[in-house]
Amino acid sequence: MFESMIAALKDQKRKIVFTEGTDPRILEAASRLYKEGILTPILLGTEKEIDEAAKKYGWPVEGIETIDPLHYNEIDEMTSKMVELRKGKMDEAACRAALLKSNYFGTMLVKMGKADCLLGGATYSTADTVRPALQLIKTKPQNKIVSSCFILYRQTEGKNEMYAMGDCAINLNPTEDELVEIAVETARTAKTFSIDPKVALLSYSTLGSGKGESVDKVNHAATKLKSLNLDFPVDGELQFDAAISPAVAETKASGSPVAGNANVFIFPDINAGNIGYKIAQRLGGFEAFGPILQGLNAPINDLSRGCNADEVYKMSIITAALI
């Protein structure tokens, strides 16, 4: 599933900043990406520490740019820009202190155009990735929230299956308007993976079969989506079996433009989303890529602290492809 992304990225020479430049998983992924000519990595940390870690773990970093936030020659310009962006919420001293942290420093590299995208979180929380992104990169003009999705991929008997699921990692209990935004952004992300989106808003009810506040929320979100000038079909509320199975759809949602053929699934809350994608991953044998952050002005993505080097490598490609 990565071949077309890699081919495109090799022609674009995009720069990706890694906030944890001494982590062995980051070093392995960065070394591969650089050697294969896919991306231009930037590793944050002292040159000495990065070189020592590279030698210790056996991953060559010759030719890869390293930046030490403590000795960055454009730190004054970066600080001034950050003060401007924070608009009285952080003074110069607070901004200088924040820029000593790789997550803030790396995010400002992207904001200032020194890098095209960022991947972090191998050793810190999702919140520590999202917070600087919200404060400095900010959401796109048409967006009010940052959301996330996972891409689920499985190959069986020579057939590729690919689905998008959102929001499984960021928004705890999205409102109906937030579900609308999550659906639109997840469909857009799906297109990056050559998925022709057919969006199902999931519930424990199918088109009025059940009642409750959560059902109403999902139903109202679907109605709002249908009123928009979208270039993809959407329906809801749908139970998962009605969304994925043509036979069940014929019984529960006959005539639906999505039921039975959905490939983008929007969950009513983070409980359902997080549980759902992990069931697909662990019991269904799907490979899960994400969380992919959506709605920001530039691609900033978060790693699981339990990630391995191959996951870092693949998430780097995904992050750069989202530009």
VEXZAGU-897714 format. One record per residue (C-alpha): residue number from 1; x negated, y negated, z negated; chain. Coordinates in steps of 0.02 Angstrom, whole numbers, plus 50000, padded with zeros to 5 digits. Each point is the difference from the previous one (the first is absolute). Layout:
<rs>
+-----+-------+-------+-------+-------+
!   n !    c1 !    c2 !    c3 ! chain !
+-----+-------+-------+-------+-------+
! NUM !     X !     Y !     Z !     A !
...
+-----+-------+-------+-------+-------+
</rs>
This chain:
<rs>
+-----+-------+-------+-------+-------+
!   n !    c1 !    c2 !    c3 ! chain !
+-----+-------+-------+-------+-------+
!   1 ! 50000 ! 50000 ! 50000 !     A !
!   2 ! 49850 ! 49884 ! 49985 !     A !
!   3 ! 49928 ! 50016 ! 50175 !     A !
!   4 ! 50089 ! 49852 ! 50079 !     A !
!   5 ! 49966 ! 49889 ! 49848 !     A !
!   6 ! 49815 ! 50042 ! 50003 !     A !
!   7 ! 49987 ! 49968 ! 50187 !     A !
!   8 ! 50079 ! 49828 ! 49980 !     A !
!   9 ! 49896 ! 49953 ! 49848 !     A !
!  10 ! 49836 ! 50042 ! 50086 !     A !
!  11 ! 50034 ! 49860 ! 50123 !     A !
!  12 ! 50050 ! 49873 ! 49867 !     A !
!  13 ! 49854 ! 50007 ! 49877 !     A !
!  14 ! 50108 ! 49955 ! 49851 !     A !
!  15 ! 49920 ! 49967 ! 49831 !     A !
!  16 ! 50064 ! 50088 ! 49845 !     A !
!  17 ! 49944 ! 49953 ! 49825 !     A !
!  18 ! 49984 ! 50135 ! 49866 !     A !
!  19 ! 50011 ! 49931 ! 49824 !     A !
!  20 ! 49910 ! 50148 ! 49919 !     A !
!  21 ! 49839 ! 50007 ! 50098 !     A !
!  22 ! 49908 ! 50122 ! 49886 !     A !
!  23 ! 50136 ! 50132 ! 49989 !     A !
!  24 ! 49941 ! 50161 ! 50086 !     A !
!  25 ! 50167 ! 50023 ! 50089 !     A !
!  26 ! 49991 ! 49824 ! 50070 !     A !
!  27 ! 49819 ! 50024 ! 50052 !     A !
!  28 ! 50040 ! 50160 ! 50093 !     A !
!  29 ! 50149 ! 49924 ! 50091 !     A !
!  30 ! 49908 ! 49839 ! 50042 !     A !
!  31 ! 49851 ! 50097 ! 50065 !     A !
!  32 ! 50113 ! 50102 ! 50115 !     A !
!  33 ! 50097 ! 49850 ! 50063 !     A !
!  34 ! 49841 ! 49905 ! 50039 !     A !
!  35 ! 49910 ! 50148 ! 50081 !     A !
!  36 ! 50151 ! 50040 ! 50108 !     A !
!  37 ! 50020 ! 49818 ! 50052 !     A !
!  38 ! 50181 ! 49990 ! 49941 !     A !
!  39 ! 49988 ! 49855 ! 49877 !     A !
!  40 ! 49873 ! 49878 ! 49930 !     A !
!  41 ! 49996 ! 50031 ! 49812 !     A !
!  42 ! 49956 ! 49871 ! 49867 !     A !
!  43 ! 49950 ! 50073 ! 49832 !     A !
!  44 ! 50016 ! 49894 ! 49842 !     A !
!  45 ! 49869 ! 50018 ! 49865 !     A !
!  46 ! 49816 ! 49964 ! 49975 !     A !
!  47 ! 49887 ! 50058 ! 50140 !     A !
!  48 ! 49893 ! 50096 ! 49876 !     A !
!  49 ! 50146 ! 50092 ! 49921 !     A !
!  50 ! 50075 ! 50044 ! 50169 !     A !
!  51 ! 49832 ! 50062 ! 50068 !     A !
!  52 ! 49970 ! 50104 ! 49843 !     A !
!  53 ! 50174 ! 50076 ! 50009 !     A !
!  54 ! 49981 ! 50035 ! 50187 !     A !
!  55 ! 49836 ! 50092 ! 49970 !     A !
!  56 ! 50071 ! 50093 ! 49851 !     A !
!  57 ! 50151 ! 50065 ! 50095 !     A !
!  58 ! 49913 ! 50017 ! 50168 !     A !
!  59 ! 50103 ! 49881 ! 50106 !     A !
!  60 ! 49896 ! 49881 ! 50108 !     A !
!  61 ! 50054 ! 49818 ! 49998 !     A !
!  62 ! 49863 ! 49924 ! 50108 !     A !
!  63 ! 50076 ! 49864 ! 50108 !     A !
!  64 ! 50157 ! 49984 ! 49892 !     A !
!  65 ! 50029 ! 49826 ! 49928 !     A !
!  66 ! 49999 ! 49985 ! 49811 !     A !
!  67 ! 50056 ! 49848 ! 49902 !     A !
!  68 ! 49964 ! 49965 ! 49818 !     A !
!  69 ! 50136 ! 49884 ! 49930 !     A !
!  70 ! 49874 ! 49937 ! 49872 !     A !
!  71 ! 49884 ! 49933 ! 50135 !     A !
!  72 ! 50116 ! 49951 ! 50143 !     A !
!  73 ! 49936 ! 49845 ! 50090 !     A !
!  74 ! 50175 ! 49938 ! 50042 !     A !
!  75 ! 50071 ! 50019 ! 49825 !     A !
!  76 ! 50033 ! 49813 ! 49980 !     A !
!  77 ! 50105 ! 49995 ! 50158 !     A !
!  78 ! 50090 ! 50159 ! 49947 !     A !
!  79 ! 50035 ! 49929 ! 49827 !     A !
!  80 ! 50070 ! 49838 ! 50071 !     A !
!  81 ! 50113 ! 50097 ! 50117 !     A !
!  82 ! 50062 ! 50109 ! 49858 !     A !
!  83 ! 50037 ! 49849 ! 49890 !     A !
!  84 ! 50102 ! 49928 ! 50144 !     A !
!  85 ! 50094 ! 50163 ! 50023 !     A !
!  86 ! 50041 ! 50016 ! 49815 !     A !
!  87 ! 50067 ! 49821 ! 49996 !     A !
!  88 ! 49974 ! 49956 ! 49818 !     A !
!  89 ! 50028 ! 50176 ! 49935 !     A !
!  90 ! 49813 ! 50031 ! 49986 !     A !
!  91 ! 49866 ! 49867 ! 49978 !     A !
!  92 ! 49825 ! 50008 ! 50073 !     A !
!  93 ! 49926 ! 50092 ! 49851 !     A !
!  94 ! 50138 ! 50131 ! 50005 !     A !
!  95 ! 49978 ! 50025 ! 50187 !     A !
!  96 ! 49811 ! 50020 ! 49984 !     A !
!  97 ! 50026 ! 50129 ! 49863 !     A !
!  98 ! 50128 ! 50095 ! 50106 !     A !
!  99 ! 49884 ! 50001 ! 50150 !     A !
! 100 ! 49872 ! 50099 ! 49900 !     A !
! 101 ! 50125 ! 50143 ! 50014 !     A !
! 102 ! 49989 ! 50096 ! 50163 !     A !
! 103 ! 50188 ! 50008 ! 50026 !     A !
! 104 ! 50018 ! 49809 ! 50000 !     A !
! 105 ! 49837 ! 49973 ! 50094 !     A !
! 106 ! 50043 ! 50126 ! 50134 !     A !
! 107 ! 50175 ! 49929 ! 50022 !     A !
! 108 ! 49925 ! 49826 ! 50025 !     A !
! 109 ! 49883 ! 50069 ! 50134 !     A !
! 110 ! 50155 ! 50053 ! 50095 !     A !
! 111 ! 50087 ! 49834 ! 49968 !     A !
! 112 ! 49850 ! 49903 ! 50066 !     A !
! 113 ! 49985 ! 50109 ! 50156 !     A !
! 114 ! 49836 ! 50081 ! 49948 !     A !
! 115 ! 50087 ! 50170 ! 50007 !     A !
! 116 ! 50155 ! 50060 ! 50089 !     A !
! 117 ! 50069 ! 50114 ! 49866 !     A !
! 118 ! 49965 ! 50075 ! 49828 !     A !
! 119 ! 50009 ! 50170 ! 49919 !     A !
! 120 ! 49981 ! 50019 ! 49812 !     A !
! 121 ! 50065 ! 50087 ! 49846 !     A !
! 122 ! 49890 ! 50155 ! 49995 !     A !
! 123 ! 49959 ! 49954 ! 49820 !     A !
! 124 ! 50137 ! 49876 ! 49950 !     A !
! 125 ! 50189 ! 49987 ! 50000 !     A !
! 126 ! 50121 ! 49957 ! 50140 !     A !
! 127 ! 50045 ! 49841 ! 49905 !     A !
! 128 ! 49819 ! 49943 ! 50008 !     A !
! 129 ! 50007 ! 50016 ! 50189 !     A !
! 130 ! 50172 ! 49923 ! 50024 !     A !
! 131 ! 49980 ! 49852 ! 49881 !     A !
! 132 ! 49857 ! 49912 ! 50092 !     A !
! 133 ! 50084 ! 50038 ! 50166 !     A !
! 134 ! 50162 ! 49918 ! 49944 !     A !
! 135 ! 49910 ! 49850 ! 49927 !     A !
! 136 ! 49878 ! 49969 ! 50143 !     A !
! 137 ! 50055 ! 50088 ! 50161 !     A !
! 138 ! 50185 ! 49980 ! 49959 !     A !
! 139 ! 50150 ! 50071 ! 50089 !     A !
! 140 ! 50046 ! 49964 ! 50181 !     A !
! 141 ! 50119 ! 49853 ! 50025 !     A !
! 142 ! 50149 ! 50117 ! 50029 !     A !
! 143 ! 49960 ! 50109 ! 49849 !     A !
! 144 ! 50038 ! 49974 ! 49817 !     A !
! 145 ! 49922 ! 50159 ! 49930 !     A !
! 146 ! 49856 ! 50119 ! 50024 !     A !
! 147 ! 50060 ! 50177 ! 50027 !     A !
! 148 ! 49919 ! 50166 ! 50042 !     A !
! 149 ! 50025 ! 50156 ! 50101 !     A !
! 150 ! 49920 ! 50169 ! 50023 !     A !
! 151 ! 49974 ! 50088 ! 50165 !     A !
! 152 ! 50033 ! 50187 ! 49986 !     A !
! 153 ! 49914 ! 50110 ! 50129 !     A !
! 154 ! 50007 ! 50186 ! 50030 !     A !
! 155 ! 49947 ! 50112 ! 50144 !     A !
! 156 ! 50089 ! 50167 ! 50014 !     A !
! 157 ! 49993 ! 50121 ! 50147 !     A !
! 158 ! 49920 ! 49868 ! 50108 !     A !
! 159 ! 50137 ! 49873 ! 49963 !     A !
! 160 ! 49964 ! 49834 ! 49916 !     A !
! 161 ! 50126 ! 49934 ! 49874 !     A !
! 162 ! 49985 ! 49822 ! 49937 !     A !
! 163 ! 50113 ! 49898 ! 49886 !     A !
! 164 ! 49993 ! 49834 ! 49908 !     A !
! 165 ! 50066 ! 49982 ! 49822 !     A !
! 166 ! 50022 ! 49839 ! 49902 !     A !
! 167 ! 49990 ! 49927 ! 49871 !     A !
! 168 ! 49911 ! 50132 ! 49897 !     A !
! 169 ! 49873 ! 49898 ! 49903 !     A !
! 170 ! 50036 ! 49814 ! 49973 !     A !
! 171 ! 50180 ! 49944 ! 49970 !     A !
! 172 ! 50082 ! 50084 ! 49852 !     A !
! 173 ! 50183 ! 49967 ! 50036 !     A !
! 174 ! 50018 ! 49895 ! 50157 !     A !
! 175 ! 50155 ! 49895 ! 50030 !     A !
! 176 ! 50102 ! 50024 ! 50158 !     A !
! 177 ! 49910 ! 49854 ! 50082 !     A !
! 178 ! 49833 ! 50074 ! 49952 !     A !
! 179 ! 50055 ! 50167 ! 50073 !     A !
! 180 ! 50035 ! 49909 ! 50163 !     A !
! 181 ! 49823 ! 49930 ! 50000 !     A !
! 182 ! 49925 ! 50168 ! 49953 !     A !
! 183 ! 50093 ! 50085 ! 50142 !     A !
! 184 ! 49944 ! 49873 ! 50131 !     A !
! 185 ! 49818 ! 50006 ! 49942 !     A !
! 186 ! 49996 ! 50190 ! 49989 !     A !
! 187 ! 50070 ! 50014 ! 50176 !     A !
! 188 ! 49863 ! 49881 ! 50058 !     A !
! 189 ! 49867 ! 50104 ! 49914 !     A !
! 190 ! 50073 ! 50158 ! 50078 !     A !
! 191 ! 49976 ! 49925 ! 50174 !     A !
! 192 ! 49813 ! 49983 ! 49964 !     A !
! 193 ! 49997 ! 50189 ! 49990 !     A !
! 194 ! 50099 ! 50019 ! 50163 !     A !
! 195 ! 50156 ! 50048 ! 49903 !     A !
! 196 ! 50158 ! 49941 ! 50090 !     A !
! 197 ! 50094 ! 49948 ! 49842 !     A !
! 198 ! 50171 ! 50069 ! 49957 !     A !
! 199 ! 50032 ! 49931 ! 49827 !     A !
! 200 ! 50104 ! 50085 ! 49866 !     A !
! 201 ! 50041 ! 49912 ! 49837 !     A !
! 202 ! 50009 ! 50144 ! 49876 !     A !
! 203 ! 50122 ! 50030 ! 49859 !     A !
! 204 ! 50091 ! 50139 ! 49907 !     A !
! 205 ! 50148 ! 49952 ! 50108 !     A !
! 206 ! 50033 ! 50010 ! 50187 !     A !
! 207 ! 50106 ! 49861 ! 50073 !     A !
! 208 ! 50114 ! 49983 ! 49851 !     A !
! 209 ! 50004 ! 50180 ! 49937 !     A !
! 210 ! 49937 ! 49943 ! 49829 !     A !
! 211 ! 50026 ! 49848 ! 49891 !     A !
! 212 ! 49889 ! 49892 ! 49891 !     A !
! 213 ! 49897 ! 49843 ! 49988 !     A !
! 214 ! 49850 ! 50078 ! 50088 !     A !
! 215 ! 50113 ! 50060 ! 50143 !     A !
! 216 ! 50071 ! 49826 ! 50021 !     A !
! 217 ! 49826 ! 49924 ! 50004 !     A !
! 218 ! 49940 ! 50117 ! 50137 !     A !
! 219 ! 50162 ! 49982 ! 50100 !     A !
! 220 ! 49992 ! 49810 ! 49993 !     A !
! 221 ! 49817 ! 50002 ! 50054 !     A !
! 222 ! 50044 ! 50109 ! 50149 !     A !
! 223 ! 50141 ! 49882 ! 50048 !     A !
! 224 ! 49882 ! 49851 ! 49994 !     A !
! 225 ! 49872 ! 50092 ! 50106 !     A !
! 226 ! 50131 ! 50042 ! 50131 !     A !
! 227 ! 50042 ! 49815 ! 50015 !     A !
! 228 ! 49821 ! 49958 ! 50048 !     A !
! 229 ! 49931 ! 50003 ! 50177 !     A !
! 230 ! 49895 ! 50156 ! 49973 !     A !
! 231 ! 49915 ! 50103 ! 50134 !     A !
! 232 ! 50027 ! 50163 ! 49905 !     A !
! 233 ! 50153 ! 50093 ! 49933 !     A !
! 234 ! 50041 ! 50000 ! 49814 !     A !
! 235 ! 50137 ! 50081 ! 49896 !     A !
! 236 ! 50046 ! 50028 ! 49820 !     A !
! 237 ! 50038 ! 50048 ! 49874 !     A !
! 238 ! 49944 ! 50176 ! 50045 !     A !
! 239 ! 49953 ! 50152 ! 49897 !     A !
! 240 ! 49833 ! 50073 ! 50051 !     A !
! 241 ! 50075 ! 50157 ! 50074 !     A !
! 242 ! 50116 ! 49897 ! 50109 !     A !
! 243 ! 49855 ! 49890 ! 50053 !     A !
! 244 ! 49884 ! 50142 ! 50052 !     A !
! 245 ! 50110 ! 50148 ! 50053 !     A !
! 246 ! 50103 ! 49989 ! 50161 !     A !
! 247 ! 50117 ! 50137 ! 49937 !     A !
! 248 ! 50035 ! 49912 ! 49836 !     A !
! 249 ! 50015 ! 49833 ! 50089 !     A !
! 250 ! 50135 ! 50070 ! 50113 !     A !
! 251 ! 50103 ! 50041 ! 49845 !     A !
! 252 ! 49961 ! 49852 ! 49888 !     A !
! 253 ! 49963 ! 49856 ! 50120 !     A !
! 254 ! 50064 ! 50042 ! 50173 !     A !
! 255 ! 49969 ! 49858 ! 50121 !     A !
! 256 ! 49859 ! 49920 ! 49899 !     A !
! 257 ! 49859 ! 49931 ! 50108 !     A !
! 258 ! 49872 ! 50061 ! 49873 !     A !
! 259 ! 50068 ! 50149 ! 49903 !     A !
! 260 ! 49915 ! 50163 ! 50044 !     A !
! 261 ! 49855 ! 49914 ! 50087 !     A !
! 262 ! 49931 ! 49876 ! 49872 !     A !
! 263 ! 49812 ! 49978 ! 49988 !     A !
! 264 ! 49990 ! 49846 ! 49888 !     A !
! 265 ! 50072 ! 50023 ! 49826 !     A !
! 266 ! 50038 ! 49855 ! 49883 !     A !
! 267 ! 50025 ! 50049 ! 49819 !     A !
! 268 ! 50115 ! 49906 ! 49879 !     A !
! 269 ! 49866 ! 49983 ! 49866 !     A !
! 270 ! 49822 ! 50046 ! 49957 !     A !
! 271 ! 50051 ! 50154 ! 49901 !     A !
! 272 ! 50081 ! 50080 ! 50151 !     A !
! 273 ! 49863 ! 49941 ! 50118 !     A !
! 274 ! 49852 ! 50057 ! 49898 !     A !
! 275 ! 50078 ! 50169 ! 49960 !     A !
! 276 ! 50058 ! 50023 ! 50179 !     A !
! 277 ! 49835 ! 49974 ! 50089 !     A !
! 278 ! 49908 ! 50108 ! 49873 !     A !
! 279 ! 50123 ! 50143 ! 50025 !     A !
! 280 ! 49969 ! 49989 ! 50187 !     A !
! 281 ! 49813 ! 49995 ! 49969 !     A !
! 282 ! 49986 ! 50142 ! 49874 !     A !
! 283 ! 50139 ! 50118 ! 50053 !     A !
! 284 ! 50018 ! 49954 ! 50182 !     A !
! 285 ! 49816 ! 50002 ! 50043 !     A !
! 286 ! 49999 ! 49822 ! 50066 !     A !
! 287 ! 49846 ! 49891 ! 49993 !     A !
! 288 ! 50047 ! 49834 ! 49920 !     A !
! 289 ! 49914 ! 49838 ! 50053 !     A !
! 290 ! 50028 ! 49850 ! 49889 !     A !
! 291 ! 50058 ! 49901 ! 49913 !     A !
! 292 ! 49994 ! 49884 ! 50151 !     A !
! 293 ! 50038 ! 49824 ! 49941 !     A !
! 294 ! 50124 ! 49901 ! 50104 !     A !
! 295 ! 50051 ! 49819 ! 50017 !     A !
! 296 ! 49831 ! 49915 ! 49972 !     A !
! 297 ! 49917 ! 49876 ! 50118 !     A !
! 298 ! 49850 ! 50117 ! 50018 !     A !
! 299 ! 49975 ! 50187 ! 49973 !     A !
! 300 ! 49954 ! 50037 ! 49819 !     A !
! 301 ! 50017 ! 50180 ! 49945 !     A !
! 302 ! 49985 ! 50098 ! 49841 !     A !
! 303 ! 49916 ! 50168 ! 49969 !     A !
! 304 ! 50049 ! 50131 ! 49875 !     A !
! 305 ! 49871 ! 50016 ! 49863 !     A !
! 306 ! 50003 ! 50186 ! 50036 !     A !
! 307 ! 49959 ! 49976 ! 50184 !     A !
! 308 ! 49861 ! 50090 ! 50091 !     A !
! 309 ! 49882 ! 49934 ! 50134 !     A !
! 310 ! 50104 ! 50066 ! 50144 !     A !
! 311 ! 50152 ! 49907 ! 49934 !     A !
! 312 ! 49897 ! 49840 ! 49988 !     A !
! 313 ! 49942 ! 50026 ! 50179 !     A !
! 314 ! 50178 ! 50025 ! 50064 !     A !
! 315 ! 50075 ! 49858 ! 49898 !     A !
! 316 ! 49864 ! 49884 ! 50068 !     A !
! 317 ! 50055 ! 50041 ! 50178 !     A !
! 318 ! 50183 ! 49975 ! 49955 !     A !
! 319 ! 49964 ! 49834 ! 49913 !     A !
! 320 ! 49905 ! 49930 ! 50149 !     A !
! 321 ! 50130 ! 50062 ! 50123 !     A !
! 322 ! 50136 ! 49899 ! 49911 !     A !
! 323 ! 49926 ! 49833 ! 50055 !     A !
+-----+-------+-------+-------+-------+
</rs>
